[in-house]
Amino acid sequence: MARISAKSDTTGALAQLGTAIRARRKLLMLSQEALADLSEIDRAHMGKIERGERNVTFLNVVKIATALGCKPSDVLVDADL
């Protein structure tokens, strides 16, 4: 199976995931910094995830979803993935 990097993401999956994370974060009225803190992810890295510039690991998706009060599958559904 081919690995997806931010540069080779021709399907836009990383951008879709980032958009879904950002939308849930904003619904909860959390700053990006607050979500990063709750997720135990560096704030700069969180920004890159939200912009679709990083191929986020599954464990980070779990951390982010937990911080957002949902399941990882909810974020993926929101991203239409």
C-alpha positions in Angstrom: 0.0 0.0 0.0 1.4 3.4 -0.9 2.0 5.9 1.8 0.2 9.3 1.5 2.2 12.4 2.2 0.8 15.9 2.2 2.5 16.5 -1.1 1.1 13.3 -2.7 -2.4 13.5 -1.3 -4.1 13.8 -4.7 -7.5 12.8 -3.2 -7.5 15.7 -0.7 -8.1 13.4 2.2 -5.7 15.3 4.5 -7.3 18.6 3.7 -10.8 17.1 4.3 -9.7 15.7 7.7 -8.2 19.0 8.7 -11.3 20.9 7.7 -13.5 18.4 9.8 -11.2 18.8 12.8 -11.3 22.6 12.5 -15.1 22.7 12.2 -15.6 20.5 15.3 -13.1 22.7 17.2 -14.9 25.9 16.2 -18.3 24.4 17.2 -16.9 23.8 20.7 -15.5 27.3 20.6 -11.9 26.1 21.3 -8.9 27.9 20.1 -6.4 25.9 18.1 -4.0 26.2 21.0 -6.6 24.9 23.4 -7.3 21.9 21.2 -3.5 21.3 20.8 -3.1 21.4 24.6 -6.0 19.0 25.2 -4.7 16.7 22.5 -1.1 16.9 23.8 0.0 17.9 20.3 2.3 20.8 19.5 0.2 23.9 18.4 2.2 24.4 15.2 1.7 20.7 14.3 -2.0 21.1 15.0 -2.1 24.0 12.6 -0.5 21.9 9.9 -2.9 19.1 10.5 -5.9 21.5 10.2 -4.4 22.8 6.9 -3.9 19.3 5.5 -0.1 19.8 5.5 0.6 16.8 7.7 -0.2 13.1 7.3 -1.7 12.8 10.8 -1.1 9.4 12.6 -4.0 7.3 13.8 -2.9 7.9 17.4 -3.1 11.6 16.9 -6.6 11.3 15.3 -7.6 9.4 18.5 -6.1 12.1 20.7 -7.8 14.9 18.7 -11.2 13.1 18.7 -11.0 12.5 22.4 -10.2 16.2 23.0 -13.2 17.0 20.8 -15.4 14.7 22.8 -16.2 12.3 20.0 -15.0 9.1 18.4 -12.3 9.0 15.7 -14.9 7.6 13.3 -17.1 10.7 13.9 -14.3 12.9 12.6 -13.7 10.7 9.6 -17.4 10.7 8.8 -17.4 14.5 9.1 -14.5 14.5 6.7 -16.5 12.3 4.3 -13.7 9.6 4.5 
